């Protein structure tokens, strides 16, 4: 069993749900308290043992590359001013892992973004993390998927139960045979089904561990609505071959691509901070009391 050394993170999306904030900056650089969303995703991968981060970028995403690169002028300024804590914080970002950047020339869907990383990934299993989904740091999401991969030797999708009214927002897999199982075989995966046609309420939520065979299936996928190539179609081919399992993710999830969930994430992450939690909570209580 080959170790998962690489993670692919697609970041080429336009971020239209957060306009005008994303007109001149990538949506992945929007902050959760004082750290951009993309850094939380990268740190999750690194904490799970990933060594190489492959970011699939597009036009206007230079700020992401700059964030994980050396900032000579800033580091020199911090050093000369004796701001050692801030300097260490900035330098630690660059040391998180080995970064590679692959360009997705046009936004043709998640399946196409993953296929763009084929040559960089090579013939080995890899993790796939979507940048909109951020999980509670106390219980990293990717670890559950890696455990399932190591136990089964099959590609894995991370899933969580969602309300029936929300199944049309996700790829939905069949329900487990037992509520206590840590993973189960996927024999059906449906992209954004109507509630009355969904095989369950178990939704794929932005974390995957995939064997390199996924690229062979992606090369056969036909474009759908808007000319986009759907990853779900390739996953369905794996499911048909009995080569796909689902692993429930126990960590609290925040969809930072949704405005309300993004606000909730900022509040909850802020409350967990030792330096901000107590005064922030006091402010929130005062705010509620005076409404």
Buried (B, 14 or more C-beta within 10 A) or exposed (E): EEEBBBBBBBBBBBBEBBEEEBEEBBBBBBEBBEBBBBBBBBBBBBEBEBEBBBBBBBEBBEBBBEBBEEBEEEBEEBEEEEEEEBBEEBBEBBEBBEBBBBEBEEBBBBBBBBBBBBEBBEEEBBBBBBBBBBBBBEEBBBBBBBBBBEBBEBBBBBBBBBEEEBBBEBBBBBBBEEEEEEBBBBEBBBBBBEEEEBBBBBBBBBBBBBBBBBBEBBEEBEBBEEEBBBBBBBBBBBBBEEBBBBBBBBBBBBBBBBEEBBEBBBEBBBBBEEEBEEEBEEEEEEEEEEE
